[in-house]
Every structure is written in C-alpha cells, then in structure tokens.
Amino acid sequence: MEIRKLSSQVPSQQGVTTSSTTPAQTSANTGFTGFLKGVLTPDSANKVNEEDLFSAIVQERVKNAKGADGLSKFQETLTKAKDSMRKPNGHVPVEDATKAALVQAREGGLLTKEEADKIYSEAFAAAQLDDNKEVLYDGRGGANDPTIAVAAMEQALLLAGGMIDKFTSGSLTATIRSVEEVSNSKMGTLPGQHSESGGSGGFLYKPVSDNTGKLVVLMPSKLAGMIAGVKIYDPAGNLLESGRYTGNGNGGRDHFRFKRTGADYPDGLFVQATLTTGDKVLYRIGETSQRTENIDPVTDKDSSGAEDSDTSGPGGTTTRGSNSSPDDAPDAL
C-alpha cells in the first residue's frame, strides 16, 4: 500500500482560533508523548494514522481529566465499543468506536457533556496530519487514495504534543465540536450515499442506539404514518431482518429497531421501507458501523435491478430522491 507522505512543515492549523509555529518538544508534553507511545501501535514503517492518533489522544485527555481510575473505566468501555464494531474482516472503525466510548462515558457519568465535547474537540484538532482539518482518516486504501492520512510516529507525536501544549496553556483554543457529530472518514463509498444538509427530520441509520445499544433506523418525517414496514437486505439482495416499529419521535420520524448493532451487518446493505401504497423506498448504507443520515433513496439501477420480491431482495417501485441519479458521484460525508 502506498503511504501518503506528510510535508516536513507543520500543516496550517484550521479548526482552531489562532495559528502557531512549529511545535517543539518540551518537558510539558514529554509525559503526553510517553503515554501515546504506550497505547499506539505503528505500522511496519513506523507510521500512525489520524484515527489511531485521535483515539490515543482521547485516552490521554481522559487520564488528564479523571486520573488513572477514570482512564481504566474509559478504556474498558472503549474495548467493548471496538469489539462491537469489529467487522468480519477484523477492521475496526477506530474513530467511531472512540466517539461511542466518549458518549457512553458521558451517559454513565464519568464525563460531563462539556468535558466529553472538549476532549473530543481537542483530540480531533490535535490528530490532524494532512491538510483536511474537517476529517479524520485511517491508513487503509490503495495508491493515491485521498482518504489516507499517516505520518511517521515521532513526527505525529511532535505535532500532536505541540497542539495539546497550546490547548493546555490557553494560547490556543480548539473549535468546540459535538462528540455526536457525523464522522466523515470513509462514508459515501457506494451509490446512493449522496449527502445533503438537512434538519432533524431526515433519514437516519444509527448503528448503536442510545436506548438498546442496537441498530435503529429513523425514517424521514415526511413518511410518518405511511410506512407498512422496514427490512434490511445484504448487498446480494438476501433478506437479513425485519425491523420492529417502536414509535414516532425525534423530529416526527418513525423508529424501526433491529436485533444487532449496525456493525454486525455487512457493508453495502439496503434499508427498504414498504409504504402503505405498496411503493418501496430504498437506501444503501456504505459502512454499517457508521452513523448515516440525510442520504437520498437509491434508484432501481443503483439497486442492481432486483425484482420486487420479499424473498429475492429489495426492489419494486422505488421512490427516487431528487439528487439520486445513477450517474451521481458519491460524496464524502
């Protein structure tokens, strides 16, 4: 795999309120660096990626705020989150698992909402290794893949430590982000993953619900009361499971719950809603471990031309979104 190279100069610092010069190793960040070296595992070329760096910084920030006991509790939660999101091929979406652990730490009382968002915001900013400061990337992909962001271990630690030093001293302030914001890393890799800005009344695929810890799908509010049922299918069109309707809420959206976490289902699955009219509304989910929202329905062509049959796969009379042409290029969320 071709490794994306990082400029020897410090990247411009976006997502923060001021700029700074190249960080220097100081006694203040020596402990920070030592901690990260203890939890990071670089690749064979001694490089680390943004997602792994982010997760390590979050752990260090939790330790800094809550001490060794707090860190131990958080790492236990993080391990469980990683296990629940692990794919059959062994891949773990580290950014999402770490964010899920932060949410659980907040809901369990280990962190306040302000603390969780601050830790997330500082770690997100300090983990940036390339010029795109609104996304965290991992190290997976082929040659010239724009969704790879890696750096040599020592350089990554130097950059991150310099940023954390400035956050700690107050000379730099990270832009506050919500730990529940949508991850932008590897989504939108399949047709139908066109994203639009939207309010709280749009489609939502949430792999780990707050109530049950399992997959929940919220259908657009404009379809409230019009849905006879929601089913999910694998990429080949095989029925995986029928959702259980549990009510309407969160912006007037009908909720359908499933028996497992989103990560337990194969990537590229279809979410199919059957309307009371008999029409079908079909959505494709690129990475099932990722929160996905406000995407357009896919077209008949996007769904591989499957015939209308509950046993053979999704299809039938499919409701089309205004921006869901088969020729649309997928956007990175």
Buried (B, 14 or more C-beta within 10 A) or exposed (E): EEBBEBEEEBBEBEBBEEEBEEBEBEEEBEEBBEBBEEBBEBBEEEBBBBBBBBBBBBBBBBBBBBEEEBBEBBBEBBEBBBEBBBBEEEBBBBBBBBBBBBBBBBEEEBBEEEBBBBBBBBBBBBBBBBEBBEBBBBBBBEEEBEBBBBBBBBBBBBBBBBBBBBBBEEEBBBEEBEBBEBBBBBBBEBBBBBBEEEEEBBBBBBBBBEEEBBBBBBBBBEBBEBBEBBBBBBBEBEBBBBBEBBEBEBBBBBBBBBEBBBBBBBBBBBBBBBBEEEEBBBBBBBBBBBBBBBBBBBBBEBBBEBEBEBEBBBBBEBBBBEEBBEEBEBEBB
